[in-house]
């Protein structure tokens, strides 16, 4: 079991394109979702499913003269 802060989950949802769907998935997969305590608990399997679905896909970035590849 892993525990995360709900505020951190909501901040991540703001950063990704379909954040409302991310929050819905988190709520559905959470073993416990307690906004009063700002705590969400997930099983290891649920964490793996969320990460597999919502981890950002890395794009290969072709370095340009100005950014140096960052």
One Martini backbone bead per residue (centre of mass of N, CA, C, O) as a GRO file, in nm:
protein
   70
    1UNK     BB    1   0.098   0.036   0.020
    2UNK     BB    2   0.015   0.373  -0.084
    3UNK     BB    3   0.070   0.720  -0.003
    4UNK     BB    4  -0.102   1.021  -0.101
    5UNK     BB    5  -0.148   1.340  -0.191
    6UNK     BB    6  -0.410   1.508  -0.323
    7UNK     BB    7  -0.270   1.770  -0.405
    8UNK     BB    8  -0.059   1.627  -0.588
    9UNK     BB    9  -0.260   1.502  -0.783
   10UNK     BB   10  -0.388   1.774  -0.875
   11UNK     BB   11  -0.128   1.901  -0.987
   12UNK     BB   12  -0.083   1.689  -1.204
   13UNK     BB   13  -0.355   1.732  -1.350
   14UNK     BB   14  -0.277   2.025  -1.444
   15UNK     BB   15  -0.025   1.924  -1.632
   16UNK     BB   16  -0.220   1.753  -1.787
   17UNK     BB   17  -0.439   1.720  -2.040
   18UNK     BB   18  -0.636   1.484  -1.882
   19UNK     BB   19  -0.694   1.547  -1.566
   20UNK     BB   20  -0.986   1.449  -1.505
   21UNK     BB   21  -0.921   1.148  -1.572
   22UNK     BB   22  -0.701   1.106  -1.365
   23UNK     BB   23  -0.875   1.153  -1.113
   24UNK     BB   24  -1.085   0.935  -1.171
   25UNK     BB   25  -0.882   0.700  -1.160
   26UNK     BB   26  -0.781   0.746  -0.874
   27UNK     BB   27  -1.051   0.714  -0.731
   28UNK     BB   28  -1.117   0.426  -0.841
   29UNK     BB   29  -0.826   0.294  -0.731
   30UNK     BB   30  -0.871   0.366  -0.450
   31UNK     BB   31  -0.890   0.257  -0.124
   32UNK     BB   32  -0.843   0.562  -0.028
   33UNK     BB   33  -1.040   0.882  -0.006
   34UNK     BB   34  -0.925   1.170   0.191
   35UNK     BB   35  -0.971   1.505   0.191
   36UNK     BB   36  -0.949   1.594   0.490
   37UNK     BB   37  -0.645   1.444   0.503
   38UNK     BB   38  -0.495   1.436   0.229
   39UNK     BB   39  -0.560   1.114   0.143
   40UNK     BB   40  -0.423   0.844  -0.062
   41UNK     BB   41  -0.479   0.494  -0.116
   42UNK     BB   42  -0.273   0.233  -0.265
   43UNK     BB   43  -0.202  -0.019  -0.441
   44UNK     BB   44   0.044  -0.152  -0.626
   45UNK     BB   45  -0.138  -0.212  -0.872
   46UNK     BB   46  -0.261   0.072  -0.900
   47UNK     BB   47   0.002   0.223  -0.943
   48UNK     BB   48   0.084   0.070  -1.200
   49UNK     BB   49  -0.163   0.152  -1.367
   50UNK     BB   50  -0.128   0.456  -1.354
   51UNK     BB   51   0.161   0.470  -1.467
   52UNK     BB   52   0.096   0.319  -1.737
   53UNK     BB   53  -0.118   0.543  -1.829
   54UNK     BB   54   0.021   0.846  -1.714
   55UNK     BB   55   0.288   0.850  -1.816
   56UNK     BB   56   0.501   1.020  -1.979
   57UNK     BB   57   0.596   1.050  -2.299
   58UNK     BB   58   0.893   1.035  -2.445
   59UNK     BB   59   1.064   1.261  -2.635
   60UNK     BB   60   1.261   1.324  -2.884
   61UNK     BB   61   1.517   1.565  -2.867
   62UNK     BB   62   1.633   1.796  -3.084
   63UNK     BB   63   1.897   1.969  -3.079
   64UNK     BB   64   1.966   2.299  -3.047
   65UNK     BB   65   2.152   2.579  -3.033
   66UNK     BB   66   2.008   2.703  -2.766
   67UNK     BB   67   1.946   2.438  -2.563
   68UNK     BB   68   2.131   2.168  -2.575
   69UNK     BB   69   1.881   1.942  -2.509
   70UNK     BB   70   1.669   2.047  -2.271
   0.00000   0.00000   0.00000
